[in-house]
Amino acid sequence: MKKTGLVLSVFGCFFGTAVLAQEPKPDYIPWWDCVKNTWHSDQWELVVPLNTWHNRFVYEKDKIKTYNERPWGVGIGKSYLDENKNRHSLVAMTFQDSHDDPEPTFGYSKQWIWRDTSDAWRFTLGYMAGITFRSDYDYIPIPAVLPIIGFEYKKFSLENTYIPGLGNNNGNVLFTWLRWRF
């Protein structure tokens, strides 16, 4: 049982935050509590995909010409700030993939936030864990854990992730989206 507690402590809330108190409390927030708190949050978000840049160092030029790099779509999400003012989000989004086919995706993300003194400008770094469904894989669920880097101004965020590839003409895509909290 102690080993299970240690594993949960390390991975709690996907590298959760320590809770300091007078009475004994767990030193992590269980990941399910993070998801539940996000789900019950009143903070809604609109997510708009902006760009899918295919890395020119690993794609053939004539192959890039056939790909869509403007992923028209939309998503909706919920988020909340934990006691350390780091953001947890749940998002459902559909967009046009590189082949102009619809790609639904669902996921959870956690972002650590660094603020300026006015708290208007923020830098975020974190990860997302979710599933996506692609036409070229017959819409079989594909799990993914990816890094996120973002810049925020008040209620707007510009965020990016890099989808690694398994060789030439596969993956290696910088995906950028805009998030508006309302």
C-alpha positions as CSV (number, residue, x, y, z in Angstrom):
1,M,0.0,0.0,0.0
2,K,2.9,2.4,0.7
3,K,4.3,1.9,-2.8
4,T,0.9,2.8,-4.2
5,G,0.8,5.9,-2.1
6,L,4.3,6.8,-3.3
7,V,3.3,6.4,-6.9
8,L,0.2,8.5,-6.4
9,S,2.3,11.1,-4.7
10,V,4.7,11.4,-7.6
11,F,2.1,11.4,-10.3
12,G,-0.7,13.0,-8.2
13,C,-2.7,15.3,-10.3
14,F,0.0,14.8,-13.0
15,F,2.8,16.2,-10.8
16,G,0.4,17.8,-8.4
17,T,1.1,20.5,-5.9
18,A,2.0,20.1,-2.2
19,V,-0.5,21.0,0.4
20,L,0.9,22.5,3.6
21,A,-1.3,22.4,6.7
22,Q,-1.1,21.9,10.4
23,E,-2.9,18.6,10.4
24,P,-1.7,15.6,8.3
25,K,-3.0,15.8,4.8
26,P,-1.9,14.1,1.6
27,D,1.0,15.9,-0.2
28,Y,-0.7,15.6,-3.6
29,I,-4.0,16.3,-5.2
30,P,-5.3,13.1,-6.8
31,W,-5.7,13.5,-10.6
32,W,-9.3,12.6,-10.4
33,D,-10.0,15.5,-8.0
34,C,-8.3,17.8,-10.5
35,V,-10.6,16.6,-13.3
36,K,-13.6,16.8,-11.0
37,N,-12.8,20.4,-9.9
38,T,-12.3,21.4,-13.5
39,W,-15.6,19.8,-14.6
40,H,-17.5,21.7,-11.8
41,S,-15.8,25.0,-12.5
42,D,-17.9,28.0,-13.8
43,Q,-15.0,29.2,-16.0
44,W,-15.8,28.4,-19.7
45,E,-13.4,28.8,-22.6
46,L,-13.7,29.1,-26.3
47,V,-10.8,27.3,-28.2
48,V,-10.0,28.2,-31.8
49,P,-7.3,26.3,-33.7
50,L,-5.0,28.7,-35.7
51,N,-2.2,26.9,-37.3
52,T,-0.6,23.4,-37.9
53,W,3.0,24.0,-39.1
54,H,4.6,20.9,-40.6
55,N,8.3,20.9,-39.8
56,R,10.1,21.6,-43.0
57,F,13.2,19.7,-41.9
58,V,11.4,16.3,-41.9
59,Y,8.7,16.7,-44.7
60,E,9.3,16.6,-48.4
61,K,8.4,19.9,-50.1
62,D,5.8,18.4,-52.5
63,K,4.2,16.5,-49.5
64,I,3.9,19.8,-47.5
65,K,2.1,21.4,-50.5
66,T,-0.7,18.8,-50.1
67,Y,-1.3,19.4,-46.4
68,N,-3.8,21.8,-44.8
69,E,-2.0,24.1,-42.3
70,R,-5.1,26.1,-41.4
71,P,-7.1,23.8,-39.1
72,W,-10.5,25.4,-39.2
73,G,-12.5,24.3,-36.2
74,V,-13.7,25.2,-32.7
75,G,-13.6,23.8,-29.2
76,I,-15.2,24.5,-25.8
77,G,-13.6,24.0,-22.5
78,K,-13.7,24.5,-18.8
79,S,-10.9,25.5,-16.5
80,Y,-10.0,26.4,-13.0
81,L,-7.1,27.8,-11.0
82,D,-5.9,25.7,-8.1
83,E,-4.6,27.0,-4.8
84,N,-1.3,27.8,-6.4
85,K,-3.0,29.6,-9.3
86,N,-2.0,27.0,-11.9
87,R,-4.6,26.2,-14.5
88,H,-6.4,22.9,-15.1
89,S,-8.5,22.6,-18.2
90,L,-10.8,20.1,-19.9
91,V,-11.3,20.7,-23.7
92,A,-13.4,19.2,-26.5
93,M,-12.4,20.4,-29.9
94,T,-12.9,19.5,-33.6
95,F,-10.8,20.8,-36.4
96,Q,-9.7,20.1,-40.0
97,D,-6.6,17.9,-39.9
98,S,-3.7,18.0,-42.4
99,H,-5.8,16.1,-44.9
100,D,-8.9,18.4,-44.5
101,D,-10.7,15.7,-42.6
102,P,-12.5,16.4,-39.2
103,E,-10.4,15.5,-36.2
104,P,-12.2,15.5,-32.8
105,T,-10.0,15.6,-29.7
106,F,-10.7,15.6,-26.0
107,G,-8.3,16.2,-23.2
108,Y,-7.1,17.4,-19.8
109,S,-4.3,19.9,-19.4
110,K,-2.3,21.4,-16.5
111,Q,-0.3,24.6,-16.9
112,W,2.0,26.2,-14.5
113,I,1.7,30.0,-14.7
114,W,4.3,32.7,-14.2
115,R,2.9,36.2,-13.9
116,D,4.2,39.7,-14.3
117,T,3.6,42.2,-11.4
118,S,0.3,43.4,-13.0
119,D,-0.9,39.9,-13.5
120,A,-2.0,40.9,-17.0
121,W,0.8,39.1,-18.9
122,R,1.5,35.5,-18.1
123,F,3.8,32.7,-19.4
124,T,2.5,29.1,-19.1
125,L,4.2,25.8,-19.4
126,G,2.5,22.4,-18.9
127,Y,1.2,19.3,-20.6
128,M,-2.0,17.9,-22.0
129,A,-3.2,14.3,-21.9
130,G,-6.0,13.2,-24.1
131,I,-7.3,11.3,-27.1
132,T,-7.8,12.2,-30.7
133,F,-9.4,10.5,-33.6
134,R,-7.9,10.7,-37.1
135,S,-9.4,9.6,-40.5
136,D,-6.1,8.1,-41.6
137,Y,-6.3,5.8,-38.6
138,D,-10.0,4.9,-39.2
139,Y,-11.0,7.1,-36.3
140,I,-9.5,4.7,-33.7
141,P,-8.8,6.6,-30.5
142,I,-5.2,7.7,-30.3
143,P,-3.9,8.6,-26.8
144,A,-1.3,11.4,-26.4
145,V,0.6,13.2,-23.7
146,L,2.1,16.4,-25.1
147,P,3.8,19.5,-23.8
148,I,2.1,23.0,-23.9
149,I,3.7,26.4,-23.9
150,G,1.7,29.6,-23.9
151,F,1.5,33.3,-23.5
152,E,-1.5,35.0,-21.9
153,Y,-2.9,38.5,-21.8
154,K,-5.9,38.9,-19.4
155,K,-8.5,36.4,-20.7
156,F,-6.7,35.5,-24.0
157,S,-4.1,32.7,-24.4
158,L,-2.0,31.8,-27.4
159,E,-0.8,28.2,-26.8
160,N,1.3,25.7,-28.7
161,T,2.2,22.0,-28.6
162,Y,4.6,20.0,-30.7
163,I,3.4,16.6,-32.0
164,P,6.5,14.4,-32.4
165,G,6.8,12.2,-35.4
166,L,8.0,8.7,-36.2
167,G,10.1,9.6,-39.2
168,N,9.7,11.6,-42.4
169,N,6.3,12.8,-43.5
170,N,4.7,11.8,-40.2
171,G,3.9,13.9,-37.1
172,N,6.5,16.7,-36.4
173,V,3.7,19.3,-36.3
174,L,3.6,22.6,-34.3
175,F,-0.1,23.1,-33.4
176,T,-1.2,26.6,-32.3
177,W,-4.5,27.6,-30.9
178,L,-6.2,30.6,-29.2
179,R,-8.1,30.3,-25.9
180,W,-10.6,32.9,-24.7
181,R,-12.0,32.5,-21.1
182,F,-15.4,34.1,-20.5
